[in-house]
Amino acid sequence: GVALACVYLYCALEAAHPLAAGLALGLGFATRTPLGFALPLFLCEALRADRSDPRALLRRLALFAAPAALVLSALLWHNHARFGDAAEFGHRYLQIAWRARIERWGLFSYHYMPRNLAVVLTGLPYTHAQGAPFQINAHGLALWVTTPIYAWALWPRRTPSPFWALAATASAVALPSLLYQNSGWLQFGY
């Protein structure tokens, strides 16, 4: 998922490689569903690159959409073959202790956001761990602990043209994870 996200970012900047960007986004969605929400970056970059040429813009968007749609079609067919429902990715069949909360609030709900935000923003190691100087929380460490450079990205000295497209894309990718019923249990961090 991370490698595909990197390929997508590289190919989507300036909408330089629409076919590869569409393929990377589609395959990224197949590995981690929230990566599919990275779509705004390519759209913004395509508009920026071809604002004055509608035909070039449509061509670029079609080249981008074709491989993404092909991957999505394969995923939907696979889901239908496995579960009898193209939109079912298998979450309905999870046999987990917190099944009751999924049935009550669904897989995605604002109800899960406070807990997930707490993990993303405040997850710290335990310092009084038995037999070790510290222990990492099973939910993971806060994003600013695992990747402190992200804090720097919040206050850039200047904002180059793709800055706001990247910010919108990062927000769109983060939102499904923040609304998801699970914080990513047993992980080092986000």
MODELLER restraints for C-alpha pairs under 7 A, 6 or more apart:
rsr = mdl.restraints
at = mdl.atoms
rsr.add(forms.Gaussian(group=physical.xy_distance, feature=features.Distance(at['CA:1:A'], at['CA:28:A']), mean=5.30, stdev=0.5))
rsr.add(forms.Gaussian(group=physical.xy_distance, feature=features.Distance(at['CA:1:A'], at['CA:31:A']), mean=5.59, stdev=0.5))
rsr.add(forms.Gaussian(group=physical.xy_distance, feature=features.Distance(at['CA:1:A'], at['CA:32:A']), mean=6.17, stdev=0.5))
rsr.add(forms.Gaussian(group=physical.xy_distance, feature=features.Distance(at['CA:4:A'], at['CA:24:A']), mean=5.31, stdev=0.5))
rsr.add(forms.Gaussian(group=physical.xy_distance, feature=features.Distance(at['CA:4:A'], at['CA:28:A']), mean=5.41, stdev=0.5))
rsr.add(forms.Gaussian(group=physical.xy_distance, feature=features.Distance(at['CA:5:A'], at['CA:24:A']), mean=6.99, stdev=0.5))
rsr.add(forms.Gaussian(group=physical.xy_distance, feature=features.Distance(at['CA:5:A'], at['CA:28:A']), mean=6.38, stdev=0.5))
rsr.add(forms.Gaussian(group=physical.xy_distance, feature=features.Distance(at['CA:7:A'], at['CA:24:A']), mean=6.31, stdev=0.5))
rsr.add(forms.Gaussian(group=physical.xy_distance, feature=features.Distance(at['CA:8:A'], at['CA:21:A']), mean=4.78, stdev=0.5))
rsr.add(forms.Gaussian(group=physical.xy_distance, feature=features.Distance(at['CA:8:A'], at['CA:24:A']), mean=5.20, stdev=0.5))
rsr.add(forms.Gaussian(group=physical.xy_distance, feature=features.Distance(at['CA:8:A'], at['CA:25:A']), mean=5.96, stdev=0.5))
rsr.add(forms.Gaussian(group=physical.xy_distance, feature=features.Distance(at['CA:11:A'], at['CA:17:A']), mean=4.81, stdev=0.5))
rsr.add(forms.Gaussian(group=physical.xy_distance, feature=features.Distance(at['CA:11:A'], at['CA:18:A']), mean=6.77, stdev=0.5))
rsr.add(forms.Gaussian(group=physical.xy_distance, feature=features.Distance(at['CA:11:A'], at['CA:20:A']), mean=6.39, stdev=0.5))
rsr.add(forms.Gaussian(group=physical.xy_distance, feature=features.Distance(at['CA:11:A'], at['CA:21:A']), mean=5.01, stdev=0.5))
rsr.add(forms.Gaussian(group=physical.xy_distance, feature=features.Distance(at['CA:12:A'], at['CA:18:A']), mean=6.74, stdev=0.5))
rsr.add(forms.Gaussian(group=physical.xy_distance, feature=features.Distance(at['CA:12:A'], at['CA:21:A']), mean=5.56, stdev=0.5))
rsr.add(forms.Gaussian(group=physical.xy_distance, feature=features.Distance(at['CA:12:A'], at['CA:41:A']), mean=6.72, stdev=0.5))
rsr.add(forms.Gaussian(group=physical.xy_distance, feature=features.Distance(at['CA:12:A'], at['CA:42:A']), mean=4.97, stdev=0.5))
rsr.add(forms.Gaussian(group=physical.xy_distance, feature=features.Distance(at['CA:12:A'], at['CA:45:A']), mean=6.90, stdev=0.5))
rsr.add(forms.Gaussian(group=physical.xy_distance, feature=features.Distance(at['CA:13:A'], at['CA:45:A']), mean=6.19, stdev=0.5))
rsr.add(forms.Gaussian(group=physical.xy_distance, feature=features.Distance(at['CA:14:A'], at['CA:45:A']), mean=5.03, stdev=0.5))
rsr.add(forms.Gaussian(group=physical.xy_distance, feature=features.Distance(at['CA:14:A'], at['CA:46:A']), mean=6.60, stdev=0.5))
rsr.add(forms.Gaussian(group=physical.xy_distance, feature=features.Distance(at['CA:14:A'], at['CA:49:A']), mean=6.06, stdev=0.5))
rsr.add(forms.Gaussian(group=physical.xy_distance, feature=features.Distance(at['CA:15:A'], at['CA:42:A']), mean=5.94, stdev=0.5))
rsr.add(forms.Gaussian(group=physical.xy_distance, feature=features.Distance(at['CA:15:A'], at['CA:45:A']), mean=5.31, stdev=0.5))
rsr.add(forms.Gaussian(group=physical.xy_distance, feature=features.Distance(at['CA:15:A'], at['CA:46:A']), mean=5.06, stdev=0.5))
rsr.add(forms.Gaussian(group=physical.xy_distance, feature=features.Distance(at['CA:15:A'], at['CA:49:A']), mean=6.92, stdev=0.5))
rsr.add(forms.Gaussian(group=physical.xy_distance, feature=features.Distance(at['CA:18:A'], at['CA:60:A']), mean=6.05, stdev=0.5))
rsr.add(forms.Gaussian(group=physical.xy_distance, feature=features.Distance(at['CA:18:A'], at['CA:63:A']), mean=5.63, stdev=0.5))
rsr.add(forms.Gaussian(group=physical.xy_distance, feature=features.Distance(at['CA:18:A'], at['CA:64:A']), mean=4.44, stdev=0.5))
rsr.add(forms.Gaussian(group=physical.xy_distance, feature=features.Distance(at['CA:19:A'], at['CA:63:A']), mean=5.14, stdev=0.5))
rsr.add(forms.Gaussian(group=physical.xy_distance, feature=features.Distance(at['CA:19:A'], at['CA:64:A']), mean=4.87, stdev=0.5))
rsr.add(forms.Gaussian(group=physical.xy_distance, feature=features.Distance(at['CA:19:A'], at['CA:67:A']), mean=6.68, stdev=0.5))
rsr.add(forms.Gaussian(group=physical.xy_distance, feature=features.Distance(at['CA:21:A'], at['CA:64:A']), mean=6.37, stdev=0.5))
rsr.add(forms.Gaussian(group=physical.xy_distance, feature=features.Distance(at['CA:22:A'], at['CA:64:A']), mean=4.42, stdev=0.5))
rsr.add(forms.Gaussian(group=physical.xy_distance, feature=features.Distance(at['CA:22:A'], at['CA:65:A']), mean=5.89, stdev=0.5))
rsr.add(forms.Gaussian(group=physical.xy_distance, feature=features.Distance(at['CA:22:A'], at['CA:67:A']), mean=5.48, stdev=0.5))
rsr.add(forms.Gaussian(group=physical.xy_distance, feature=features.Distance(at['CA:22:A'], at['CA:68:A']), mean=4.83, stdev=0.5))
rsr.add(forms.Gaussian(group=physical.xy_distance, feature=features.Distance(at['CA:23:A'], at['CA:67:A']), mean=4.94, stdev=0.5))
rsr.add(forms.Gaussian(group=physical.xy_distance, feature=features.Distance(at['CA:23:A'], at['CA:68:A']), mean=5.35, stdev=0.5))
rsr.add(forms.Gaussian(group=physical.xy_distance, feature=features.Distance(at['CA:25:A'], at['CA:35:A']), mean=6.84, stdev=0.5))
rsr.add(forms.Gaussian(group=physical.xy_distance, feature=features.Distance(at['CA:25:A'], at['CA:36:A']), mean=6.07, stdev=0.5))
rsr.add(forms.Gaussian(group=physical.xy_distance, feature=features.Distance(at['CA:25:A'], at['CA:68:A']), mean=6.48, stdev=0.5))
rsr.add(forms.Gaussian(group=physical.xy_distance, feature=features.Distance(at['CA:26:A'], at['CA:36:A']), mean=6.80, stdev=0.5))
rsr.add(forms.Gaussian(group=physical.xy_distance, feature=features.Distance(at['CA:26:A'], at['CA:68:A']), mean=4.37, stdev=0.5))
rsr.add(forms.Gaussian(group=physical.xy_distance, feature=features.Distance(at['CA:26:A'], at['CA:71:A']), mean=5.45, stdev=0.5))
rsr.add(forms.Gaussian(group=physical.xy_distance, feature=features.Distance(at['CA:26:A'], at['CA:72:A']), mean=6.46, stdev=0.5))
rsr.add(forms.Gaussian(group=physical.xy_distance, feature=features.Distance(at['CA:27:A'], at['CA:71:A']), mean=6.58, stdev=0.5))
rsr.add(forms.Gaussian(group=physical.xy_distance, feature=features.Distance(at['CA:28:A'], at['CA:35:A']), mean=5.65, stdev=0.5))
rsr.add(forms.Gaussian(group=physical.xy_distance, feature=features.Distance(at['CA:28:A'], at['CA:36:A']), mean=6.77, stdev=0.5))
rsr.add(forms.Gaussian(group=physical.xy_distance, feature=features.Distance(at['CA:29:A'], at['CA:35:A']), mean=5.06, stdev=0.5))
rsr.add(forms.Gaussian(group=physical.xy_distance, feature=features.Distance(at['CA:29:A'], at['CA:36:A']), mean=4.62, stdev=0.5))
rsr.add(forms.Gaussian(group=physical.xy_distance, feature=features.Distance(at['CA:34:A'], at['CA:173:A']), mean=5.19, stdev=0.5))
rsr.add(forms.Gaussian(group=physical.xy_distance, feature=features.Distance(at['CA:34:A'], at['CA:176:A']), mean=6.02, stdev=0.5))
rsr.add(forms.Gaussian(group=physical.xy_distance, feature=features.Distance(at['CA:34:A'], at['CA:177:A']), mean=6.96, stdev=0.5))
rsr.add(forms.Gaussian(group=physical.xy_distance, feature=features.Distance(at['CA:35:A'], at['CA:173:A']), mean=5.92, stdev=0.5))
rsr.add(forms.Gaussian(group=physical.xy_distance, feature=features.Distance(at['CA:37:A'], at['CA:172:A']), mean=5.53, stdev=0.5))
rsr.add(forms.Gaussian(group=physical.xy_distance, feature=features.Distance(at['CA:37:A'], at['CA:173:A']), mean=5.01, stdev=0.5))
rsr.add(forms.Gaussian(group=physical.xy_distance, feature=features.Distance(at['CA:38:A'], at['CA:169:A']), mean=5.07, stdev=0.5))
rsr.add(forms.Gaussian(group=physical.xy_distance, feature=features.Distance(at['CA:38:A'], at['CA:172:A']), mean=6.56, stdev=0.5))
rsr.add(forms.Gaussian(group=physical.xy_distance, feature=features.Distance(at['CA:38:A'], at['CA:173:A']), mean=5.76, stdev=0.5))
rsr.add(forms.Gaussian(group=physical.xy_distance, feature=features.Distance(at['CA:39:A'], at['CA:169:A']), mean=7.00, stdev=0.5))
rsr.add(forms.Gaussian(group=physical.xy_distance, feature=features.Distance(at['CA:40:A'], at['CA:165:A']), mean=6.64, stdev=0.5))
rsr.add(forms.Gaussian(group=physical.xy_distance, feature=features.Distance(at['CA:40:A'], at['CA:168:A']), mean=6.92, stdev=0.5))
rsr.add(forms.Gaussian(group=physical.xy_distance, feature=features.Distance(at['CA:40:A'], at['CA:169:A']), mean=5.48, stdev=0.5))
rsr.add(forms.Gaussian(group=physical.xy_distance, feature=features.Distance(at['CA:41:A'], at['CA:165:A']), mean=5.20, stdev=0.5))
rsr.add(forms.Gaussian(group=physical.xy_distance, feature=features.Distance(at['CA:41:A'], at['CA:166:A']), mean=5.95, stdev=0.5))
rsr.add(forms.Gaussian(group=physical.xy_distance, feature=features.Distance(at['CA:41:A'], at['CA:169:A']), mean=5.71, stdev=0.5))
rsr.add(forms.Gaussian(group=physical.xy_distance, feature=features.Distance(at['CA:44:A'], at['CA:165:A']), mean=6.07, stdev=0.5))
rsr.add(forms.Gaussian(group=physical.xy_distance, feature=features.Distance(at['CA:46:A'], at['CA:57:A']), mean=6.44, stdev=0.5))
rsr.add(forms.Gaussian(group=physical.xy_distance, feature=features.Distance(at['CA:47:A'], at['CA:57:A']), mean=6.87, stdev=0.5))
rsr.add(forms.Gaussian(group=physical.xy_distance, feature=features.Distance(at['CA:50:A'], at['CA:56:A']), mean=6.22, stdev=0.5))
rsr.add(forms.Gaussian(group=physical.xy_distance, feature=features.Distance(at['CA:50:A'], at['CA:57:A']), mean=5.18, stdev=0.5))
rsr.add(forms.Gaussian(group=physical.xy_distance, feature=features.Distance(at['CA:76:A'], at['CA:86:A']), mean=4.57, stdev=0.5))
rsr.add(forms.Gaussian(group=physical.xy_distance, feature=features.Distance(at['CA:76:A'], at['CA:87:A']), mean=6.50, stdev=0.5))
rsr.add(forms.Gaussian(group=physical.xy_distance, feature=features.Distance(at['CA:77:A'], at['CA:86:A']), mean=6.14, stdev=0.5))
rsr.add(forms.Gaussian(group=physical.xy_distance, feature=features.Distance(at['CA:79:A'], at['CA:85:A']), mean=6.16, stdev=0.5))
rsr.add(forms.Gaussian(group=physical.xy_distance, feature=features.Distance(at['CA:79:A'], at['CA:86:A']), mean=4.84, stdev=0.5))
rsr.add(forms.Gaussian(group=physical.xy_distance, feature=features.Distance(at['CA:79:A'], at['CA:87:A']), mean=6.79, stdev=0.5))
rsr.add(forms.Gaussian(group=physical.xy_distance, feature=features.Distance(at['CA:79:A'], at['CA:88:A']), mean=6.00, stdev=0.5))
rsr.add(forms.Gaussian(group=physical.xy_distance, feature=features.Distance(at['CA:79:A'], at['CA:89:A']), mean=6.00, stdev=0.5))
rsr.add(forms.Gaussian(group=physical.xy_distance, feature=features.Distance(at['CA:80:A'], at['CA:86:A']), mean=4.18, stdev=0.5))
rsr.add(forms.Gaussian(group=physical.xy_distance, feature=features.Distance(at['CA:102:A'], at['CA:181:A']), mean=6.83, stdev=0.5))
rsr.add(forms.Gaussian(group=physical.xy_distance, feature=features.Distance(at['CA:107:A'], at['CA:180:A']), mean=5.87, stdev=0.5))
rsr.add(forms.Gaussian(group=physical.xy_distance, feature=features.Distance(at['CA:107:A'], at['CA:181:A']), mean=5.28, stdev=0.5))
rsr.add(forms.Gaussian(group=physical.xy_distance, feature=features.Distance(at['CA:108:A'], at['CA:179:A']), mean=5.02, stdev=0.5))
rsr.add(forms.Gaussian(group=physical.xy_distance, feature=features.Distance(at['CA:108:A'], at['CA:180:A']), mean=4.57, stdev=0.5))
rsr.add(forms.Gaussian(group=physical.xy_distance, feature=features.Distance(at['CA:108:A'], at['CA:181:A']), mean=5.95, stdev=0.5))
rsr.add(forms.Gaussian(group=physical.xy_distance, feature=features.Distance(at['CA:109:A'], at['CA:179:A']), mean=5.14, stdev=0.5))
rsr.add(forms.Gaussian(group=physical.xy_distance, feature=features.Distance(at['CA:109:A'], at['CA:180:A']), mean=6.62, stdev=0.5))
rsr.add(forms.Gaussian(group=physical.xy_distance, feature=features.Distance(at['CA:110:A'], at['CA:179:A']), mean=5.51, stdev=0.5))
rsr.add(forms.Gaussian(group=physical.xy_distance, feature=features.Distance(at['CA:112:A'], at['CA:179:A']), mean=5.55, stdev=0.5))
rsr.add(forms.Gaussian(group=physical.xy_distance, feature=features.Distance(at['CA:112:A'], at['CA:180:A']), mean=6.39, stdev=0.5))
rsr.add(forms.Gaussian(group=physical.xy_distance, feature=features.Distance(at['CA:112:A'], at['CA:181:A']), mean=5.83, stdev=0.5))
rsr.add(forms.Gaussian(group=physical.xy_distance, feature=features.Distance(at['CA:113:A'], at['CA:178:A']), mean=5.17, stdev=0.5))
rsr.add(forms.Gaussian(group=physical.xy_distance, feature=features.Distance(at['CA:113:A'], at['CA:179:A']), mean=5.22, stdev=0.5))
rsr.add(forms.Gaussian(group=physical.xy_distance, feature=features.Distance(at['CA:116:A'], at['CA:178:A']), mean=5.42, stdev=0.5))
rsr.add(forms.Gaussian(group=physical.xy_distance, feature=features.Distance(at['CA:116:A'], at['CA:183:A']), mean=5.42, stdev=0.5))
rsr.add(forms.Gaussian(group=physical.xy_distance, feature=features.Distance(at['CA:117:A'], at['CA:178:A']), mean=6.53, stdev=0.5))
rsr.add(forms.Gaussian(group=physical.xy_distance, feature=features.Distance(at['CA:119:A'], at['CA:139:A']), mean=6.65, stdev=0.5))
rsr.add(forms.Gaussian(group=physical.xy_distance, feature=features.Distance(at['CA:119:A'], at['CA:140:A']), mean=6.80, stdev=0.5))
rsr.add(forms.Gaussian(group=physical.xy_distance, feature=features.Distance(at['CA:119:A'], at['CA:141:A']), mean=6.75, stdev=0.5))
rsr.add(forms.Gaussian(group=physical.xy_distance, feature=features.Distance(at['CA:119:A'], at['CA:142:A']), mean=5.86, stdev=0.5))
rsr.add(forms.Gaussian(group=physical.xy_distance, feature=features.Distance(at['CA:120:A'], at['CA:142:A']), mean=4.58, stdev=0.5))
rsr.add(forms.Gaussian(group=physical.xy_distance, feature=features.Distance(at['CA:120:A'], at['CA:143:A']), mean=5.43, stdev=0.5))
rsr.add(forms.Gaussian(group=physical.xy_distance, feature=features.Distance(at['CA:120:A'], at['CA:190:A']), mean=6.67, stdev=0.5))
rsr.add(forms.Gaussian(group=physical.xy_distance, feature=features.Distance(at['CA:121:A'], at['CA:142:A']), mean=4.89, stdev=0.5))
rsr.add(forms.Gaussian(group=physical.xy_distance, feature=features.Distance(at['CA:121:A'], at['CA:143:A']), mean=6.25, stdev=0.5))
rsr.add(forms.Gaussian(group=physical.xy_distance, feature=features.Distance(at['CA:122:A'], at['CA:142:A']), mean=5.22, stdev=0.5))
rsr.add(forms.Gaussian(group=physical.xy_distance, feature=features.Distance(at['CA:123:A'], at['CA:140:A']), mean=6.33, stdev=0.5))
rsr.add(forms.Gaussian(group=physical.xy_distance, feature=features.Distance(at['CA:123:A'], at['CA:141:A']), mean=4.43, stdev=0.5))
rsr.add(forms.Gaussian(group=physical.xy_distance, feature=features.Distance(at['CA:123:A'], at['CA:142:A']), mean=4.38, stdev=0.5))
rsr.add(forms.Gaussian(group=physical.xy_distance, feature=features.Distance(at['CA:124:A'], at['CA:137:A']), mean=6.90, stdev=0.5))
rsr.add(forms.Gaussian(group=physical.xy_distance, feature=features.Distance(at['CA:124:A'], at['CA:141:A']), mean=5.33, stdev=0.5))
rsr.add(forms.Gaussian(group=physical.xy_distance, feature=features.Distance(at['CA:124:A'], at['CA:142:A']), mean=6.37, stdev=0.5))
rsr.add(forms.Gaussian(group=physical.xy_distance, feature=features.Distance(at['CA:125:A'], at['CA:134:A']), mean=6.12, stdev=0.5))
rsr.add(forms.Gaussian(group=physical.xy_distance, feature=features.Distance(at['CA:125:A'], at['CA:135:A']), mean=5.36, stdev=0.5))
rsr.add(forms.Gaussian(group=physical.xy_distance, feature=features.Distance(at['CA:125:A'], at['CA:136:A']), mean=4.44, stdev=0.5))
rsr.add(forms.Gaussian(group=physical.xy_distance, feature=features.Distance(at['CA:125:A'], at['CA:137:A']), mean=5.69, stdev=0.5))
rsr.add(forms.Gaussian(group=physical.xy_distance, feature=features.Distance(at['CA:125:A'], at['CA:141:A']), mean=6.92, stdev=0.5))
rsr.add(forms.Gaussian(group=physical.xy_distance, feature=features.Distance(at['CA:126:A'], at['CA:134:A']), mean=5.34, stdev=0.5))
rsr.add(forms.Gaussian(group=physical.xy_distance, feature=features.Distance(at['CA:126:A'], at['CA:135:A']), mean=5.04, stdev=0.5))
rsr.add(forms.Gaussian(group=physical.xy_distance, feature=features.Distance(at['CA:126:A'], at['CA:136:A']), mean=6.29, stdev=0.5))
rsr.add(forms.Gaussian(group=physical.xy_distance, feature=features.Distance(at['CA:126:A'], at['CA:137:A']), mean=6.84, stdev=0.5))
rsr.add(forms.Gaussian(group=physical.xy_distance, feature=features.Distance(at['CA:127:A'], at['CA:133:A']), mean=6.18, stdev=0.5))
rsr.add(forms.Gaussian(group=physical.xy_distance, feature=features.Distance(at['CA:127:A'], at['CA:134:A']), mean=4.41, stdev=0.5))
rsr.add(forms.Gaussian(group=physical.xy_distance, feature=features.Distance(at['CA:127:A'], at['CA:135:A']), mean=6.62, stdev=0.5))
rsr.add(forms.Gaussian(group=physical.xy_distance, feature=features.Distance(at['CA:128:A'], at['CA:134:A']), mean=6.29, stdev=0.5))
rsr.add(forms.Gaussian(group=physical.xy_distance, feature=features.Distance(at['CA:129:A'], at['CA:135:A']), mean=5.66, stdev=0.5))
rsr.add(forms.Gaussian(group=physical.xy_distance, feature=features.Distance(at['CA:138:A'], at['CA:185:A']), mean=6.05, stdev=0.5))
rsr.add(forms.Gaussian(group=physical.xy_distance, feature=features.Distance(at['CA:138:A'], at['CA:186:A']), mean=4.56, stdev=0.5))
rsr.add(forms.Gaussian(group=physical.xy_distance, feature=features.Distance(at['CA:138:A'], at['CA:187:A']), mean=6.17, stdev=0.5))
rsr.add(forms.Gaussian(group=physical.xy_distance, feature=features.Distance(at['CA:139:A'], at['CA:183:A']), mean=6.37, stdev=0.5))
rsr.add(forms.Gaussian(group=physical.xy_distance, feature=features.Distance(at['CA:139:A'], at['CA:184:A']), mean=6.33, stdev=0.5))
rsr.add(forms.Gaussian(group=physical.xy_distance, feature=features.Distance(at['CA:139:A'], at['CA:185:A']), mean=4.78, stdev=0.5))
rsr.add(forms.Gaussian(group=physical.xy_distance, feature=features.Distance(at['CA:139:A'], at['CA:186:A']), mean=5.55, stdev=0.5))
rsr.add(forms.Gaussian(group=physical.xy_distance, feature=features.Distance(at['CA:139:A'], at['CA:187:A']), mean=5.94, stdev=0.5))
rsr.add(forms.Gaussian(group=physical.xy_distance, feature=features.Distance(at['CA:140:A'], at['CA:186:A']), mean=6.76, stdev=0.5))
rsr.add(forms.Gaussian(group=physical.xy_distance, feature=features.Distance(at['CA:140:A'], at['CA:187:A']), mean=4.97, stdev=0.5))
rsr.add(forms.Gaussian(group=physical.xy_distance, feature=features.Distance(at['CA:140:A'], at['CA:188:A']), mean=4.60, stdev=0.5))
rsr.add(forms.Gaussian(group=physical.xy_distance, feature=features.Distance(at['CA:140:A'], at['CA:189:A']), mean=4.11, stdev=0.5))
rsr.add(forms.Gaussian(group=physical.xy_distance, feature=features.Distance(at['CA:140:A'], at['CA:190:A']), mean=6.99, stdev=0.5))
rsr.add(forms.Gaussian(group=physical.xy_distance, feature=features.Distance(at['CA:141:A'], at['CA:188:A']), mean=6.08, stdev=0.5))
rsr.add(forms.Gaussian(group=physical.xy_distance, feature=features.Distance(at['CA:141:A'], at['CA:189:A']), mean=4.46, stdev=0.5))
rsr.add(forms.Gaussian(group=physical.xy_distance, feature=features.Distance(at['CA:142:A'], at['CA:189:A']), mean=6.30, stdev=0.5))
rsr.add(forms.Gaussian(group=physical.xy_distance, feature=features.Distance(at['CA:142:A'], at['CA:190:A']), mean=6.97, stdev=0.5))
rsr.add(forms.Gaussian(group=physical.xy_distance, feature=features.Distance(at['CA:143:A'], at['CA:189:A']), mean=6.54, stdev=0.5))
rsr.add(forms.Gaussian(group=physical.xy_distance, feature=features.Distance(at['CA:143:A'], at['CA:190:A']), mean=5.57, stdev=0.5))
rsr.add(forms.Gaussian(group=physical.xy_distance, feature=features.Distance(at['CA:144:A'], at['CA:150:A']), mean=6.63, stdev=0.5))
rsr.add(forms.Gaussian(group=physical.xy_distance, feature=features.Distance(at['CA:144:A'], at['CA:151:A']), mean=6.35, stdev=0.5))
rsr.add(forms.Gaussian(group=physical.xy_distance, feature=features.Distance(at['CA:146:A'], at['CA:189:A']), mean=6.33, stdev=0.5))
